[in-house]
Every structure is written in C-alpha cells, then in structure tokens.
Amino acid sequence: MPRKTATRSQDDLLADFQTLVSDTEKLLQDTANLAGDQADELRLQINDSLKRARDTLRDTEQNLRERGQAAVQATEGYVQEHPWQSIGISAGIGFLLGLLAARR
C-alpha cells in the first residue's frame, strides 16, 4: 500500500509539472503573432526556460523514482527482518497520534 501511494504522489507531481510546461509552450505558440524585438527576446527566454525545465523534470523524475524505490525496499527489508520491532514502533506512533488527537 505505501508503495502505491508514494508512486501515485510522484506521478501526480510529475503530471502537474508536465501540464505546466505544456501550458507554457502553448502560451509561447499563442504569442508568436506578437511582433518586435522585445517579444522575440521574451520568446527566446521562455523557450530556454522550458528546455531547462524539461531537462530538470527528466532528471528529477528519475532521481525521485530511484530514491523512492530504495526507501520502500529498505523499509520492507527492515520490517521483514524485525517484525516485532516494527509492530512496537507502529503501536507507539499510533499511541502518540491518539494522544495528540485527543488533546484537540
């Protein structure tokens, strides 16, 4: 279950960023009718920014997937090696959350 939730969150974040990039590209295409040196310069700056954003998105996506997968594997390995400690830790965290919720 945690693996699915983490993957879904990563996918949602990446989808939102890709939507932002595509919307910006559409805006850039829509402003192609504008004339003048300032408009051309602005389009070049936006185009460069989009290229950097796409590259960063690609790198970040790969990095997030690798780190998320490593964290999930490490957690699963610990739980399998130490099941009773994991149950104790979970019970303690649940108890503390219950105390905090009861105070409100």
Secondary structure, DSSP 8 states (H G I E B T S, - for coil): -HHHHHHHHHHHHHHHHHHHHHHHHHHHHHGGG--SHHHHHHHHHHHHHHHHHHHHHHHHHHHHHHHHHHHHHHHHHHHHH-HHHHHHHHHHHHHHHHHHHHH-
